[in-house]
Amino acid sequence: MFDEPTAPATRRHLIDGSYALLLLAIAIVTGYLILAPSDLRAIPLARPLPEPRPGLVTDRSRPAEPPRPRQSWPKMVTGKVLDGDRQPLAGASIVIDAREYRTESDGTFGFEGAPSSTPLVVKMPGFEKVTVEPQRRPVEVVLRPHVVKAAYLTYFGVGDRTIRNRVLDLTAHTELNAVVIDVKGDRGWIVYPTSVIEAIAAGARGPGTLRDFDALMSTLKSRGVYTIARIVAFKDNVLARHRPDLAVIDTRTGQPWIDNERLAWVDPFREEVWDYNIAIAREAVRRGFDEVQFDYVRFPTDGRLGAAQYSKPNTRATRLPAIVAFLERARHELGTMGAFVAADVFGYTAFNENDTDIGQRIEELTPHLDYISPMVYPSGYQRGIPGYQNPVEHPYEVVFESVRLILKRATHTQVQVRPWLQDFRDYAFDRRTFGVTEILAQIRGADDAGATGWMLWNPRNDYTGAALKPKEALAAK
């Protein structure tokens, strides 16, 4: 029924079968390679590895290069500090490794020490600070003028988001480029969670402590806002209550003496009080503040002064040396950290030849300051000034004369005058509102007299923005 195959047919069947077996073997091997674990797959040796892409994957085929050591300064560091016109700046500060050096009259400096990899900080009042990385060649630094125009934020104001943002908006849209922040305010409370042991023990972490303070400072720095730490020195209700041995004592009660605001003061003669304030100031610099401004760096002026007892006799011969010695120590400690140091003084110190009975006299204070900030509020001159019996009617003249006289009395120093201006209702004469006209008059007075900037004070942190130049107008110049 079936035909028997012939020889050629048989050979063809064998060839066909062999071919089918070969195809089956190829299919099996291919399937195995596809389904096998990845570490068993063959890698074509002739295929070159791709070049590594920076920032994505480390090239594991090469050992990581060790980091280059940071360059250090030579044993003898030399250089020159110039202004924008390439004129030498005498008396500029060079800060490195907690030491401070000064430039000579030709702007040059030189110092010898152990090789260091710490950057130099070059600073001078009225100019922007400059940081210089270590280099082997002589240093040349050109400093740019810096005119600070600030608004004040109280202890509670800086912690209130609405108030804080209102002031920060002014720094974003007007000529304001700085803020003064209560680090230690009038009651002695510290605005952030302090690490100063003595302050913690005294209870200086008050009800308005701002726990996200570092984030605020980061925001200010990113916006280029200059930051000033206001530290109330000798009016300190917290420390006086905690340490009555450091307080001004009321001879009638034996308890800490209080002023008309019912707040206690600490004794300006006590060096423990100096150290306490300087420790808080040093912490403020470590937190990023550009400048420390001491307020109430004086003896009291109101309250039952006759009942106030100090550790030393309170006389003209003792007050001024105490305040000067405190500022001298503070300037040394903070200056070697790269910070500027300022002090607030009564406006009448510009006119008074004595210490104004509070331990403030221009000639003695200014050698130990970078900035002096007279409170030239027209309302504060309750007895008027020579030629102007009603100062609120003459805001320009009051500010101009105050700044002019202080500069005249401080020519032996590098100090710059940056006054506090009044942006609040008059309280001493006719209760007038200080608005755009009065604020602009004060600004002109400060500028015309030679001040290096100014600061606005309003106890509610509610500032007259209409008196300030918009940033767009400044950029167009």
VENGICOR-V181161 format. One line per field, one symbol per residue. ss: DSSP state (a for helix, b for strand, c for the rest). burial: I if it has 24 or more other C-alpha atoms within 12 Angstrom, else O. A space follows every 50 residues. Layout:
BEGIN
ss->???
burial->???
END
This chain:
BEGIN
ss->ccccccaaaaaaaaaaaaaaaaaaaaaaaaaaaaaccaaacccccccccc cccccccccccccccccccccccccbbbbbbbcccccbccccbbbbccbb bbcccccbbbbbcccccccbbbbcccbccbbbccccccbbbbccbcccbb bbbcccccccaaaaaaaaaaaaabcccbbbbbbbcccccbccccccaaaa aaccbcccccccaaaaaaaaaacccbbbbbbbccbcaaaaaacaaabcbb cccccbcbcccccbbbccccaaaaaaaaaaaaaaaaccccbbbbbccccc ccccaaabbccccccaaaaaaaaaaaaaaaaaaaaccccbbbbbbbaaaa cccccccccccaaaaaaaccbbbbbccaaaccccbccbccaaacaaaaaa aaaaaaaaaccccccbbcbbbbcccccccccccccaaaaaaaaaaaaaac cccbbbbcccccccaaaccbaaaaaac
burial->OOOOOOOOOOOOOOOOOOOOOOOOOOOOOOOOOOOOOOOOOOOOOOOOOO OOOOOOOOOOOOOOOOOOOOOOIOOOIIIIIIIOOOOIIIIIIIIIOOOI IIIOOOIIIIIOOOOOOOIIIIIIIIIIIIOIOIIOOOIIIIIOOIIIII IIIIIIIIIOOOIIOIIIIIIIOIIIIIIIIIIIIIIIIIIIIIOIOOIO OIIIIIOIIIOOIOOIIOOIOOOOIIIIIIIIIIIIIIIIIIIIOIIIII OOOOIIIIIOOOIIIIIIIIOOIIIIIIIIIIIIIOIIIIIIIIIIIIII OOOOIOOIIIOOOIOOOOIIIIIIIIIIIIIIIIIIIIIIIIIIIIIIII IIOOIIIIIIIIIIIIIIIIIIIIIIIIIIIOOIIOOOOOIIIIIIIIII IIIIIIIOIIOOIIIIIIIIIIIIIIOOOOOOOIIOOIIIIIIIIIIOII IIIIIIIIOIIIIIIOIIIOOOOOOOO
END
